[in-house]
Amino acid sequence: MSERLHIDVAEGTEPQIVVSLAGDLDLVTAHELRSVLERHAGRSVVLDLSGVDFVDSTGLVLLMEAARADGARIALRRGVGPSVARLFQVTKTEGLFAWVD
């Protein structure tokens, strides 16, 4: 794992897992999240982006692909930071995601 992105995977309510991210989700680090999502394919995944400081286009595309994948059960936890919330707002992508508390 890079120093720029910390990923914590925790068991939620079975069969759900919660993946908490902290740092930058970008060209350099997106492959790390992709690997985690691939390892947990078929499970319900809640992504907690509250610790994410920056998302570039690569990170945004990864999130959109994960949300749109066949059989995807990906949700984002409400409470993203201001820069990530602004990104979703500016790109008009917040409606692409399922949101949970």
C-alpha angles and dihedrals in degrees: 000000000000126000088240097063129036117195123193120186117199132176113249127179105329123294090017127094128192117219112196119195130197126182129017126345103200147120092300098047107028092092089064092059091042089056092051092049091048091051090053099041112149094031127100107258127197113197115208107201096170091113095048114112099182139017121186128194092276091055092045092050090050091052092048093048091049091050093048099042118121108272091006116169098181123140131175120226114236116245103067116168122266097260093051092044089051091050092054090046096048093045092042090229102124090095091060092070135071108234127207135182 
